Amino acid sequence: MRFRIGTRASALAMAQANLVQDVLRQLGTASDVVPFQTQGDRILDRALDEMPGKGIFTTELEQALLVGEVDCAVHSLKDLPVELAAGLTVGAYLPREDPRDALVSPHPVQSLDDLSAGSVLGTSSVRRRAFVQGLRPDLRIVPVRGNLATRIAKMEHEGWDGVILAAAGLMRLGWHNRISAWLDPSVVVPAPGQGVVAVEIRADDAVTRTIVTRIHDPSTAALVAAERALLAELGGGCQIPLGANAVWVDPRQLRLTAKITATDGQRSTLATAVGTDPVQTAEIVAQRLLASGGQALLNGERGASDAK
């Protein structure tokens, strides 16, 4: 039986699965891509922070993996909960694409500052909405769901002034020329794991582990280990306006920057630390965030989420 790669059926997810397939083919492993529709793909009339539970883009794939319908599952790492389903693990991370957020606009703008007061932007992310409103409270942020093409088409149909998307997705689809402006990652801090493709496998499947280990990028793994350790420390998810971004400052040391913001963007706290151990660095950043007002922000956001 040929190696089977599970994925969501969206154009971006298929592109990511095809990327894994192509790399494996170059290494001598033939495979088939098996698409699935997830809860997050089916329910498009609710904002992400209003969706029940975790893993809205991953649960169906994980179930298929556990029962042996596929040999691995390919995810955008930012969609994958920190706590994986029992019996599963990440077998490989592909080299990271650009983690920044990007503005796609029909206007000739080069930054958020170029947008007129009252401009309308679409986003499906509570993090992007909060961070952008912290910078430009005069902008009107509207919810938009669906794949990248759907969101861009919605912007054009509704006459919006832009949509904010992950640059990595646009680049993987070959839509580099649609990017109007790159958002500063030290201010609009990317989501933990943004721009990273993760290959999830069964923990006891030694054969698959051997296959996917050949495409694993240790450098990316160390960066996302810091980001996801911070996420675990803070108990965050897509309901919390939290950003975390790790970069290498030299061959041995990484710098982790993280930011928590109130939903309306009017209060925030940012912390950073440099270290050689990803988890220890994340612990330091988490402590600094919580001590500088992050705990109150987290408590307020969780309370508001529970009240919905």
Buried (B, 14 or more C-beta within 10 A) or exposed (E): EEBBBBBBBBBBBBBBBBBBBEBBEEEEBEBEBBBBEBBBBEBEEEBBBEBEEBBBBBBBBBBBBBEEBBBBBBBBBBBBBBEBBEEBEBBBBBEBBBBBBBBBBEEEBEEBEBBEEEBBBBBBBBBBBBBBBBBBEEBBBBBBBBBBEBBBBBBEEEEBBBBBBBBBBBBBBEBEEBBBBBBEBEBBBBBBBBBBBBBBBBBEBEEBBEBBEEBBBEEBBBBBBBBBBBBBBBEBBBBBBBBBBBEEEEEEEBBBBBBBBBBEBEBBBBBBBEBEBBBEBBBBBBBBBBEBBBBBBBEEBBEEBEEE
